[in-house]
Amino acid sequence: MAANVGVDYMINESWFLNASAWYANIETEATYKYKGAAQKTDVKINPWVFMIS
């Protein structure tokens, strides 16, 4: 799942303000070897990203 929201605000004829936020729900499975044995683990990354310009 991913979502974003943002707003633009016109300050005057030459300038505006922009603000945005993004969210991503990332779930996956990682496999690797440790001391010769196969390992598997769940990986969950849920970043928020913010921007003001």
C-alpha positions as CSV (number, residue, x, y, z in Angstrom):
1,M,0.0,0.0,0.0
2,A,1.2,3.5,-0.7
3,A,-0.4,6.9,-0.2
4,N,0.5,10.5,-0.7
5,V,-1.1,13.9,0.1
6,G,0.0,17.4,-0.7
7,V,-1.1,21.0,-0.8
8,D,-0.1,24.1,-2.9
9,Y,-0.6,27.6,-1.5
10,M,-0.2,30.7,-3.7
11,I,1.5,33.4,-1.6
12,N,1.4,36.0,-4.4
13,E,1.7,36.1,-8.2
14,S,5.4,35.1,-8.0
15,W,5.6,32.7,-5.1
16,F,3.8,29.6,-3.8
17,L,4.4,27.1,-1.0
18,N,4.2,23.3,-1.6
19,A,4.0,20.7,1.1
20,S,3.7,16.9,0.6
21,A,3.8,13.7,2.5
22,W,4.3,10.1,1.2
23,Y,3.8,6.8,3.0
24,A,4.7,3.3,1.7
25,N,3.9,0.0,3.5
26,I,6.6,-2.4,2.2
27,E,6.7,-6.1,3.4
28,T,8.9,-8.7,1.9
29,E,10.9,-11.8,2.8
30,A,14.7,-12.0,2.8
31,T,16.7,-15.2,2.4
32,Y,20.4,-15.5,3.1
33,K,23.0,-18.0,4.4
34,Y,24.6,-17.7,7.8
35,K,27.3,-20.2,8.7
36,G,26.3,-22.3,5.7
37,A,22.7,-22.6,6.8
38,A,19.8,-21.0,4.8
39,Q,17.9,-18.4,6.8
40,K,14.7,-16.6,6.1
41,T,13.3,-13.5,7.8
42,D,10.4,-11.1,7.2
43,V,11.3,-7.5,6.4
44,K,8.9,-4.6,7.0
45,I,9.8,-1.1,5.9
46,N,7.2,1.6,6.5
47,P,8.8,4.9,5.5
48,W,7.2,8.4,5.8
49,V,8.7,11.0,3.5
50,F,8.0,14.8,4.0
51,M,8.7,17.7,1.7
52,I,8.2,21.4,2.0
53,S,9.2,23.7,-0.9
